[in-house]
Amino acid sequence: MAREKLAQAKADAAKRGQLPRREPRRRAAGPRRDSGDPQLFGRAIADLLADRGWERPAKVGAVFGRWVEIVGPDLAAHTKPESFDDGEVLIAADSTAWATQVRLLARTLVRRLNEELGDGTVTKVKVRGPQTAPRPSGGLRVTGRRGPRDTYG
C-alpha cells in the first residue's frame, strides 16, 4: 500500500512538473556517516523533502497552518486559506464585507506571504466570498402546502 501511495505521489508531482531530483545530493564536508547511523529527526525530514522535491508544498502547508500568526487574529477569524496553485493563493472569507477587506489588503498579503515563502512565490491573492445557494429566478414562490385558511385559488 505504501508503494502504491508513493507511485501516486510521484505521478501527481510529474503532472505538476515537480519531479524529484535525479542527480545525487552533495554531501557536506566533514565526517562521513554510515547509512545505518542514527541522525537527527529534523535533518532526516529535511533530506526527505529535498529528495522528493516537496520543499515548496511543505512551506505552503506551514504557512497555512500558521495563518493566525501571519495575518493576525482579527483577519484570521474571518478568513481561511484554501489552496495554493501556480503562485495564486485562494482565500475564503465568511462574509462579503471581509472578502472586500481581503481584496483591499491583497498587496500587503502578497508581500507578507512572500516574506514567509520566498520572494516571488506568491503573485496573486484570489478571494472567495461566502458560498450560498443561487436565488431562484422568476416570480415569487411559496413553499409548503396550502393550509386550511388559504383563500388563494
TIRO-2110 file (N, C-alpha, C; in Angstrom, 1 decimal):
// TIRO-2110
0.8, -1.2, 0.0, N, 1, A
0.0, 0.0, 0.0, CA, 1, A
0.9, 1.3, 0.0, C, 1, A
2.0, 1.2, 0.7, N, 2, A
2.9, 2.4, 0.8, CA, 2, A
3.5, 2.6, -0.6, C, 2, A
3.8, 1.5, -1.3, N, 3, A
4.4, 1.7, -2.6, CA, 3, A
3.4, 2.3, -3.6, C, 3, A
2.1, 1.9, -3.4, N, 4, A
1.1, 2.5, -4.3, CA, 4, A
1.0, 4.0, -4.1, C, 4, A
1.0, 4.4, -2.8, N, 5, A
0.9, 5.8, -2.4, CA, 5, A
2.1, 6.6, -3.0, C, 5, A
3.3, 6.0, -2.9, N, 6, A
4.5, 6.7, -3.4, CA, 6, A
4.4, 6.8, -4.9, C, 6, A
3.9, 5.8, -5.6, N, 7, A
3.8, 5.9, -7.0, CA, 7, A
2.7, 6.9, -7.4, C, 7, A
1.7, 7.0, -6.6, N, 8, A
0.6, 8.0, -6.9, CA, 8, A
1.2, 9.4, -6.7, C, 8, A
2.0, 9.6, -5.6, N, 9, A
2.6, 10.9, -5.3, CA, 9, A
3.6, 11.3, -6.4, C, 9, A
4.3, 10.4, -6.9, N, 10, A
5.3, 10.6, -8.0, CA, 10, A
4.5, 11.0, -9.3, C, 10, A
3.4, 10.3, -9.5, N, 11, A
2.6, 10.6, -10.7, CA, 11, A
2.0, 12.0, -10.6, C, 11, A
1.5, 12.4, -9.4, N, 12, A
1.0, 13.7, -9.2, CA, 12, A
2.0, 14.8, -9.4, C, 12, A
3.2, 14.5, -8.9, N, 13, A
4.3, 15.5, -9.0, CA, 13, A
4.7, 15.7, -10.4, C, 13, A
4.7, 14.6, -11.2, N, 14, A
5.1, 14.6, -12.6, CA, 14, A
4.1, 15.5, -13.4, C, 14, A
2.8, 15.3, -13.0, N, 15, A
1.7, 16.1, -13.7, CA, 15, A
1.9, 17.6, -13.4, C, 15, A
2.4, 18.0, -12.2, N, 16, A
2.6, 19.4, -11.9, CA, 16, A
3.9, 19.9, -12.3, C, 16, A
4.8, 19.0, -12.8, N, 17, A
6.1, 19.4, -13.3, CA, 17, A
7.1, 19.5, -12.2, C, 17, A
6.8, 18.8, -11.1, N, 18, A
7.7, 18.9, -9.9, CA, 18, A
8.3, 17.5, -9.7, C, 18, A
9.1, 17.1, -10.6, N, 19, A
9.8, 15.8, -10.4, CA, 19, A
10.9, 15.8, -9.3, C, 19, A
11.0, 14.7, -8.6, N, 20, A
12.1, 14.7, -7.7, CA, 20, A
13.5, 14.8, -8.4, C, 20, A
14.5, 15.2, -7.6, N, 21, A
15.8, 15.4, -8.2, CA, 21, A
16.3, 14.0, -8.7, C, 21, A
17.0, 14.1, -9.8, N, 22, A
17.7, 12.9, -10.4, CA, 22, A
19.1, 12.8, -10.0, C, 22, A
19.8, 14.0, -9.9, N, 23, A
21.2, 14.0, -9.5, CA, 23, A
21.4, 13.7, -8.0, C, 23, A
22.4, 13.1, -7.7, N, 24, A
22.7, 12.8, -6.2, CA, 24, A
22.9, 14.1, -5.5, C, 24, A
22.6, 14.2, -4.2, N, 25, A
22.8, 15.3, -3.4, CA, 25, A
24.3, 15.4, -3.1, C, 25, A
24.8, 16.6, -2.9, N, 26, A
26.2, 16.7, -2.5, CA, 26, A
26.2, 16.7, -1.0, C, 26, A
27.2, 16.0, -0.5, N, 27, A
27.3, 15.8, 1.0, CA, 27, A
28.2, 17.0, 1.5, C, 27, A
27.9, 17.4, 2.7, N, 28, A
28.7, 18.5, 3.3, CA, 28, A
30.0, 17.9, 3.7, C, 28, A
31.0, 18.7, 3.7, N, 29, A
32.4, 18.2, 4.1, CA, 29, A
32.3, 17.9, 5.5, C, 29, A
33.0, 16.9, 5.9, N, 30, A
33.0, 16.5, 7.3, CA, 30, A
33.0, 15.0, 7.5, C, 30, A
32.9, 14.5, 8.7, N, 31, A
32.9, 13.1, 8.9, CA, 31, A
31.8, 12.4, 8.1, C, 31, A
32.1, 11.3, 7.4, N, 32, A
31.1, 10.6, 6.7, CA, 32, A
30.4, 9.6, 7.6, C, 32, A
29.1, 9.6, 7.4, N, 33, A
28.2, 8.7, 8.2, CA, 33, A
27.8, 7.5, 7.4, C, 33, A
27.7, 6.4, 8.1, N, 34, A
27.2, 5.2, 7.5, CA, 34, A
25.7, 5.3, 7.4, C, 34, A
25.1, 4.6, 6.4, N, 35, A
23.6, 4.8, 6.2, CA, 35, A
22.9, 4.2, 7.4, C, 35, A
23.4, 3.4, 8.2, N, 36, A
22.7, 2.8, 9.4, CA, 36, A
22.8, 3.7, 10.6, C, 36, A
23.7, 4.7, 10.6, N, 37, A
23.9, 5.6, 11.7, CA, 37, A
22.6, 6.4, 12.0, C, 37, A
22.3, 6.6, 13.2, N, 38, A
21.1, 7.5, 13.5, CA, 38, A
21.4, 8.9, 13.1, C, 38, A
20.4, 9.6, 12.8, N, 39, A
20.5, 11.1, 12.5, CA, 39, A
19.4, 11.8, 13.1, C, 39, A
19.6, 13.1, 13.2, N, 40, A
18.5, 14.0, 13.8, CA, 40, A
17.3, 13.9, 13.0, C, 40, A
16.1, 13.9, 13.7, N, 41, A
14.8, 13.7, 13.0, CA, 41, A
14.6, 14.9, 12.0, C, 41, A
14.9, 16.1, 12.5, N, 42, A
14.7, 17.3, 11.6, CA, 42, A
15.5, 17.2, 10.4, C, 42, A
16.7, 16.7, 10.5, N, 43, A
17.6, 16.6, 9.3, CA, 43, A
17.1, 15.5, 8.4, C, 43, A
16.6, 14.4, 8.9, N, 44, A
16.1, 13.4, 8.1, CA, 44, A
14.8, 13.8, 7.3, C, 44, A
14.0, 14.6, 8.0, N, 45, A
12.8, 15.2, 7.3, CA, 45, A
13.2, 16.1, 6.2, C, 45, A
14.2, 17.0, 6.5, N, 46, A
14.7, 18.0, 5.5, CA, 46, A
15.3, 17.3, 4.3, C, 46, A
16.0, 16.2, 4.6, N, 47, A
16.6, 15.4, 3.5, CA, 47, A
15.5, 14.7, 2.6, C, 47, A
14.5, 14.2, 3.3, N, 48, A
13.4, 13.6, 2.5, CA, 48, A
12.6, 14.6, 1.7, C, 48, A
12.4, 15.8, 2.2, N, 49, A
11.7, 16.8, 1.4, CA, 49, A
12.5, 17.3, 0.3, C, 49, A
13.8, 17.4, 0.5, N, 50, A
14.7, 17.8, -0.6, CA, 50, A
14.8, 16.7, -1.7, C, 50, A
14.9, 15.4, -1.3, N, 51, A
15.0, 14.3, -2.2, CA, 51, A
13.7, 14.2, -3.1, C, 51, A
12.6, 14.5, -2.5, N, 52, A
11.3, 14.3, -3.2, CA, 52, A
10.9, 15.6, -3.9, C, 52, A
11.5, 16.7, -3.7, N, 53, A
11.1, 18.0, -4.3, CA, 53, A
9.9, 18.5, -3.6, C, 53, A
9.7, 18.3, -2.4, N, 54, A
8.5, 18.7, -1.6, CA, 54, A
8.7, 20.0, -0.8, C, 54, A
9.8, 20.7, -1.0, N, 55, A
10.1, 21.8, -0.1, CA, 55, A
9.0, 22.9, -0.1, C, 55, A
8.6, 23.3, -1.4, N, 56, A
7.6, 24.3, -1.5, CA, 56, A
6.2, 23.9, -1.0, C, 56, A
5.7, 22.7, -1.3, N, 57, A
4.4, 22.3, -0.7, CA, 57, A
4.5, 22.3, 0.8, C, 57, A
5.6, 21.9, 1.4, N, 58, A
5.7, 21.8, 2.8, CA, 58, A
5.7, 23.2, 3.4, C, 58, A
6.4, 24.2, 2.8, N, 59, A
6.4, 25.6, 3.2, CA, 59, A
5.0, 26.2, 3.2, C, 59, A
4.3, 25.9, 2.1, N, 60, A
2.9, 26.4, 1.9, CA, 60, A
2.0, 25.9, 3.0, C, 60, A
2.2, 24.6, 3.3, N, 61, A
1.4, 24.0, 4.3, CA, 61, A
1.7, 24.6, 5.7, C, 61, A
3.0, 24.9, 5.9, N, 62, A
3.3, 25.5, 7.2, CA, 62, A
2.7, 26.9, 7.3, C, 62, A
2.7, 27.6, 6.2, N, 63, A
2.1, 29.0, 6.2, CA, 63, A
0.6, 28.9, 6.5, C, 63, A
0.0, 27.9, 5.8, N, 64, A
-1.5, 27.8, 6.1, CA, 64, A
-1.8, 27.4, 7.5, C, 64, A
-0.9, 26.6, 8.1, N, 65, A
-1.0, 26.2, 9.5, CA, 65, A
-0.8, 27.3, 10.5, C, 65, A
0.0, 28.3, 10.1, N, 66, A
0.3, 29.5, 11.0, CA, 66, A
-0.4, 30.7, 10.5, C, 66, A
-1.6, 30.5, 9.9, N, 67, A
-2.3, 31.7, 9.3, CA, 67, A
-2.6, 32.8, 10.3, C, 67, A
-3.0, 32.4, 11.6, N, 68, A
-3.3, 33.4, 12.6, CA, 68, A
-2.1, 34.2, 12.9, C, 68, A
-0.9, 33.6, 13.0, N, 69, A
0.3, 34.4, 13.3, CA, 69, A
0.7, 35.3, 12.1, C, 69, A
0.4, 34.9, 10.9, N, 70, A
0.9, 35.7, 9.7, CA, 70, A
-0.1, 36.9, 9.5, C, 70, A
-1.4, 36.6, 9.5, N, 71, A
-2.3, 37.7, 9.2, CA, 71, A
-2.9, 38.4, 10.4, C, 71, A
-2.8, 37.9, 11.5, N, 72, A
-3.3, 38.5, 12.8, CA, 72, A
-4.7, 37.8, 13.1, C, 72, A
-5.0, 37.9, 14.4, N, 73, A
-6.2, 37.2, 14.9, CA, 73, A
-7.5, 37.7, 14.3, C, 73, A
-7.6, 39.0, 14.1, N, 74, A
-8.9, 39.6, 13.5, CA, 74, A
-9.2, 39.1, 12.1, C, 74, A
-8.2, 39.2, 11.3, N, 75, A
-8.4, 38.7, 9.9, CA, 75, A
-8.5, 37.2, 9.8, C, 75, A
-7.8, 36.5, 10.6, N, 76, A
-7.8, 35.0, 10.6, CA, 76, A
-9.1, 34.5, 11.1, C, 76, A
-9.8, 35.3, 12.0, N, 77, A
-11.1, 34.8, 12.5, CA, 77, A
-12.2, 34.8, 11.4, C, 77, A
-12.0, 35.5, 10.3, N, 78, A
-13.0, 35.6, 9.3, CA, 78, A
-12.5, 35.1, 7.9, C, 78, A
-11.3, 34.7, 7.8, N, 79, A
-10.7, 34.2, 6.6, CA, 79, A
-10.0, 32.9, 6.8, C, 79, A
-9.9, 32.1, 5.7, N, 80, A
-9.1, 30.9, 5.7, CA, 80, A
-8.5, 30.6, 4.4, C, 80, A
-7.2, 30.3, 4.3, N, 81, A
-6.5, 30.0, 3.1, CA, 81, A
-7.0, 28.6, 2.6, C, 81, A
-7.4, 28.5, 1.3, N, 82, A
-7.9, 27.2, 0.9, CA, 82, A
-6.9, 26.5, 0.0, C, 82, A
-6.2, 27.2, -0.9, N, 83, A
-5.4, 26.5, -1.9, CA, 83, A
-4.3, 27.4, -2.3, C, 83, A
-3.2, 26.8, -2.9, N, 84, A
-2.1, 27.5, -3.5, CA, 84, A
-1.8, 26.8, -4.8, C, 84, A
-1.9, 27.5, -5.9, N, 85, A
-1.6, 26.9, -7.2, CA, 85, A
-1.0, 27.9, -8.1, C, 85, A
0.2, 27.6, -8.7, N, 86, A
0.9, 28.5, -9.6, CA, 86, A
1.0, 29.9, -9.1, C, 86, A
1.4, 30.1, -7.9, N, 87, A
1.6, 31.5, -7.4, CA, 87, A
0.3, 32.2, -6.9, C, 87, A
-0.8, 31.5, -7.0, N, 88, A
-2.1, 32.1, -6.6, CA, 88, A
-2.6, 31.5, -5.4, C, 88, A
-2.9, 32.3, -4.4, N, 89, A
-3.5, 31.8, -3.1, CA, 89, A
-5.0, 32.1, -3.1, C, 89, A
-5.8, 31.1, -2.8, N, 90, A
-7.2, 31.3, -2.8, CA, 90, A
-7.6, 31.4, -1.3, C, 90, A
-8.3, 32.5, -0.9, N, 91, A
-8.7, 32.7, 0.4, CA, 91, A
-10.2, 32.8, 0.5, C, 91, A
-10.8, 32.1, 1.4, N, 92, A
-12.2, 32.1, 1.6, CA, 92, A
-12.6, 33.0, 2.8, C, 92, A
-13.5, 33.9, 2.6, N, 93, A
-14.0, 34.8, 3.6, CA, 93, A
-15.4, 34.5, 4.0, C, 93, A
-15.7, 34.7, 5.3, N, 94, A
-17.0, 34.3, 5.8, CA, 94, A
-18.1, 35.3, 5.5, C, 94, A
-17.8, 36.5, 5.0, N, 95, A
-18.8, 37.4, 4.6, CA, 95, A
-18.3, 38.3, 3.5, C, 95, A
-19.2, 38.9, 2.8, N, 96, A
-18.8, 39.8, 1.7, CA, 96, A
-18.0, 41.0, 2.2, C, 96, A
-18.3, 41.5, 3.4, N, 97, A
-17.5, 42.6, 3.9, CA, 97, A
-16.1, 42.2, 4.1, C, 97, A
-15.8, 41.0, 4.7, N, 98, A
-14.5, 40.5, 4.9, CA, 98, A
-13.8, 40.2, 3.6, C, 98, A
-14.5, 39.7, 2.6, N, 99, A
-14.0, 39.4, 1.3, CA, 99, A
-13.5, 40.7, 0.7, C, 99, A
-14.2, 41.8, 0.8, N, 100, A
-13.8, 43.1, 0.3, CA, 100, A
-12.6, 43.6, 1.1, C, 100, A
-12.5, 43.4, 2.4, N, 101, A
-11.4, 43.8, 3.2, CA, 101, A
-10.1, 43.1, 2.7, C, 101, A
-10.2, 41.8, 2.4, N, 102, A
-9.1, 41.0, 2.0, CA, 102, A
-8.6, 41.5, 0.6, C, 102, A
-9.6, 41.8, -0.3, N, 103, A
-9.2, 42.3, -1.6, CA, 103, A
-8.4, 43.6, -1.5, C, 103, A
-8.8, 44.5, -0.5, N, 104, A
-8.1, 45.7, -0.3, CA, 104, A
-6.7, 45.5, 0.3, C, 104, A
-6.5, 44.4, 1.0, N, 105, A
-5.2, 44.1, 1.6, CA, 105, A
-4.4, 43.1, 0.8, C, 105, A
-4.8, 42.9, -0.4, N, 106, A
-4.2, 41.8, -1.3, CA, 106, A
-2.7, 42.1, -1.5, C, 106, A
-2.3, 43.3, -1.7, N, 107, A
-0.8, 43.6, -1.9, CA, 107, A
0.0, 43.4, -0.7, C, 107, A
-0.6, 43.8, 0.5, N, 108, A
0.1, 43.5, 1.7, CA, 108, A
0.2, 42.0, 2.0, C, 108, A
-0.9, 41.3, 1.7, N, 109, A
-0.8, 39.8, 1.9, CA, 109, A
0.2, 39.2, 1.0, C, 109, A
0.3, 39.6, -0.2, N, 110, A
1.3, 39.0, -1.1, CA, 110, A
2.7, 39.3, -0.6, C, 110, A
2.9, 40.5, -0.2, N, 111, A
4.2, 40.8, 0.4, CA, 111, A
4.6, 40.0, 1.6, C, 111, A
3.6, 39.9, 2.5, N, 112, A
3.8, 39.1, 3.8, CA, 112, A
4.0, 37.6, 3.5, C, 112, A
3.2, 37.1, 2.6, N, 113, A
3.4, 35.6, 2.3, CA, 113, A
4.7, 35.4, 1.6, C, 113, A
5.2, 36.3, 0.8, N, 114, A
6.5, 36.1, 0.1, CA, 114, A
7.6, 36.2, 1.1, C, 114, A
7.4, 37.0, 2.2, N, 115, A
8.4, 37.0, 3.3, CA, 115, A
8.6, 35.6, 3.9, C, 115, A
7.5, 34.9, 4.0, N, 116, A
7.5, 33.6, 4.6, CA, 116, A
8.0, 32.5, 3.7, C, 116, A
7.5, 32.6, 2.4, N, 117, A
7.8, 31.5, 1.4, CA, 117, A
8.9, 31.8, 0.5, C, 117, A
9.4, 33.0, 0.4, N, 118, A
10.5, 33.3, -0.5, CA, 118, A
10.0, 34.2, -1.6, C, 118, A
10.8, 35.1, -2.0, N, 119, A
10.4, 36.2, -2.9, CA, 119, A
9.9, 35.6, -4.2, C, 119, A
8.7, 36.1, -4.7, N, 120, A
8.2, 35.7, -6.0, CA, 120, A
7.3, 34.4, -5.9, C, 120, A
7.2, 33.8, -4.8, N, 121, A
6.4, 32.6, -4.7, CA, 121, A
4.9, 32.8, -4.9, C, 121, A
4.4, 33.9, -4.2, N, 122, A
3.0, 34.3, -4.3, CA, 122, A
2.9, 35.5, -5.2, C, 122, A
2.1, 35.4, -6.2, N, 123, A
2.0, 36.5, -7.2, CA, 123, A
0.6, 37.1, -7.1, C, 123, A
-0.4, 36.4, -6.6, N, 124, A
-1.8, 36.9, -6.6, CA, 124, A
-2.6, 36.3, -5.5, C, 124, A
-3.5, 37.1, -4.9, N, 125, A
-4.4, 36.6, -3.9, CA, 125, A
-5.8, 36.7, -4.5, C, 125, A
-6.5, 35.6, -4.5, N, 126, A
-7.8, 35.5, -5.1, CA, 126, A
-8.7, 35.3, -3.9, C, 126, A
-9.8, 36.0, -3.8, N, 127, A
-10.7, 35.9, -2.6, CA, 127, A
-12.1, 35.4, -3.1, C, 127, A
-12.6, 34.5, -2.3, N, 128, A
-13.9, 33.9, -2.5, CA, 128, A
-14.8, 34.3, -1.3, C, 128, A
-15.9, 34.8, -1.6, N, 129, A
-16.9, 35.2, -0.5, CA, 129, A
-17.6, 34.0, 0.0, C, 129, A
-18.7, 34.2, 0.8, N, 130, A
-19.4, 33.1, 1.3, CA, 130, A
-20.2, 32.4, 0.2, C, 130, A
-20.3, 31.1, 0.4, N, 131, A
-21.0, 30.3, -0.6, CA, 131, A
-22.4, 30.1, -0.2, C, 131, A
-23.3, 30.6, -1.0, N, 132, A
-24.7, 30.4, -0.7, CA, 132, A
-25.4, 29.8, -2.0, C, 132, A
-26.5, 29.3, -1.8, N, 133, A
-27.3, 28.7, -3.0, CA, 133, A
-27.8, 29.9, -3.9, C, 133, A
-27.8, 29.7, -5.2, N, 134, A
-28.3, 30.7, -6.0, CA, 134, A
-29.8, 31.0, -5.8, C, 134, A
-30.2, 32.2, -6.0, N, 135, A
-31.6, 32.6, -5.8, CA, 135, A
-32.4, 32.0, -7.0, C, 135, A
-33.5, 31.5, -6.7, N, 136, A
-34.3, 31.1, -7.9, CA, 136, A
-34.8, 32.2, -8.7, C, 136, A
-34.8, 32.1, -10.0, N, 137, A
-35.3, 33.1, -10.9, CA, 137, A
-36.8, 33.0, -11.1, C, 137, A
-37.4, 34.1, -11.6, N, 138, A
-38.8, 34.1, -11.8, CA, 138, A
-39.6, 34.8, -10.7, C, 138, A
-40.9, 34.5, -10.7, N, 139, A
-41.8, 35.2, -9.8, CA, 139, A
-41.6, 34.6, -8.4, C, 139, A
-42.4, 35.2, -7.5, N, 140, A
-42.3, 34.8, -6.1, CA, 140, A
-42.9, 33.4, -6.0, C, 140, A
-42.4, 32.6, -5.1, N, 141, A
-42.8, 31.3, -4.8, CA, 141, A
-43.1, 31.0, -3.4, C, 141, A
-44.1, 30.3, -3.1, N, 142, A
-44.5, 29.9, -1.7, CA, 142, A
-44.2, 28.5, -1.6, C, 142, A
-43.4, 28.1, -0.6, N, 143, A
-43.1, 26.7, -0.4, CA, 143, A
-44.1, 26.1, 0.6, C, 143, A
-44.3, 24.9, 0.6, N, 144, A
-45.2, 24.2, 1.6, CA, 144, A
-46.5, 24.0, 1.0, C, 144, A
-47.4, 23.4, 1.8, N, 145, A
-48.7, 23.0, 1.4, CA, 145, A
-49.7, 24.1, 1.7, C, 145, A
-50.8, 24.1, 1.0, N, 146, A
-51.8, 25.1, 1.2, CA, 146, A
-52.5, 24.7, 2.6, C, 146, A
-52.7, 25.7, 3.4, N, 147, A
-53.4, 25.5, 4.7, CA, 147, A
-54.9, 25.6, 4.6, C, 147, A
-55.5, 25.4, 5.8, N, 148, A
-57.0, 25.4, 5.8, CA, 148, A
-57.5, 26.9, 5.7, C, 148, A
-56.7, 27.9, 6.0, N, 149, A
-57.2, 29.3, 5.9, CA, 149, A
-56.7, 29.9, 4.6, C, 149, A
-56.1, 29.2, 3.7, N, 150, A
-55.6, 29.7, 2.5, CA, 150, A
-56.8, 30.0, 1.5, C, 150, A
-57.0, 31.3, 1.2, N, 151, A
-58.1, 31.7, 0.3, CA, 151, A
-57.6, 32.0, -1.1, C, 151, A
-56.3, 31.8, -1.3, N, 152, A
-55.8, 32.0, -2.7, CA, 152, A
-56.1, 30.8, -3.5, C, 152, A
-56.7, 31.0, -4.7, N, 153, A
-57.0, 30.0, -5.7, CA, 153, A
-58.2, 29.3, -5.4, C, 153, A
END
